[in-house]
Amino acid sequence: MKKGWLIFILLTLVIITGCSSKESLINRIDIDFPEGEDKMIVEEETIHQFSTIWETIEKKQGEEKPDDNESVKLTLFISTDSNKPERLYEFSIWFTDVGASIWDHENEGLGTLEIDESKELQNILENNSKPGI
């Protein structure tokens, strides 16, 4: 009998936890290349690939924004609640020979990507995007 209650409580906790999680969802990515036309990504599969790489960014404490011009500027359109409008988050990215540096404009913080993820991200932004509106 005790085993039945334990299983019931565990299942209830799993269901409550699963139903109550609010996941942020990237709906669109606007890309501003310094030289060239603006582009955007709206395809779900490409956004998923982008998100997988984006999650690997290592945040650096106390780092300053690089002085030179960025390789690309991104605006992420993120929904956090279906009853509220999308929020816009801006980032600048510098692609280098050793990886990428990402500046978060809202939080004024720097993050980095290793070379492999950096190349993959650059490929997605350059080759999987469509001309912007």
N, C-alpha and C positions, 0 to 999 in steps of 0.2 A: 504493500500500500504506500509506503514512504517513497518507493522508487517512482510510482505513478505521479505523485505530487511534485517530485523533483523534476521529472521530465516536463510536466505541465508548466511549471514555473520557468524553466529554461526556454521552452518554446514561446511562452508569452513574452519573455524578455527579448528574444531574437526578433519576434514580429514587431514589437514596439520600437526597438532600435532601428530595424530596417525601414519602417514606415515613417519614422520621424526625422530621418537624415535629410538635410537640405543640402543638395549638391549645387555648386556654382556651375553654370553652363555657358561656355563660350558659344555665341551665336554667329559671330562674324569677326573677321580680322581685317582691318584696313592697313595697307602697307604703303608707306611714303618713301620712295627711293629718291635720294638727293638729285640724281641725274636720271630722268626718265619719268614715265607716267605712273600715276598712283594705281595700285592694284588692290584687290580684295580676295579673301577666301571665305566662301560660304558653304562649301561642300562638307557634309558631316564627316566623311571618312578622312579628308585632309585635316579638318579641325581636330579630329581624334589623334592623328599622327603628330600634329603640332603640340597638342596638350601633353602627350606622352613625353616628348622631349622637354617641354616647358617645365614639367614637374621635376626634372633633374637639375635645375638651376641651383647652384650652391650660393647661398647668400653670404656676403662678406660684411663684417661689422667694421664700421669706421672708415670704410673706403670712400674715396672721393670720385666724383664723376670725371671721366676722361676729358681732356681739354680739346682734342681735335674733333672734327665733324664726324657724326655717326654714319655708319654704313646704311642704316635703315631706321625709320621710325615706325612703331606699331601702335595701333589703337585697338584694344580688345573690347568687344561688346559682350558684356557678361550679365546674364540673368541670375539673380539670387533668389527671387521670389516671383511667382507667376502673377501676383497682384501688384507688382511694382514695375516701373520701366527699367530698361537695361541701364547698367552703369558702364561708363567708359573709363578705361585705364590706359594710360599712355606709357610707352617704353621706348628707349633708344637702344640700339644694338650696334656694337663695334665688332666686326669680324676681323680676326688677326690670324697669324700663322700658328698660334698656340691655342686658339679657342675663340671664345666670344665673351665680351663684357656686356651686361644688360643693366641699364639704368632705369629704375622704377621712379617715374616722375612724381607720383602721389606720395610715396613713402620716402623719397629721396634716399634710396638705397641701391647698392650695387650688387650684382650677382654675376656668376661666371658659368660658362659651359666648357667642358672638355672639347678637344679638337674634333672627335668623331661626332658628338652631338651637335657641335657647331656647324660642321659641314652638312649634316642632315637637315638642320633647321634652315640654313641658307638655301639649300636645294628646294625645300618646300616653299619658302617665300618667293624664290625666283621662278620656279618652274611649275608650281601647282596653283598659282594665283591667276585671277582673271582681271582684265582691265576694270578699274573702279568706275563708279557712277559719277 
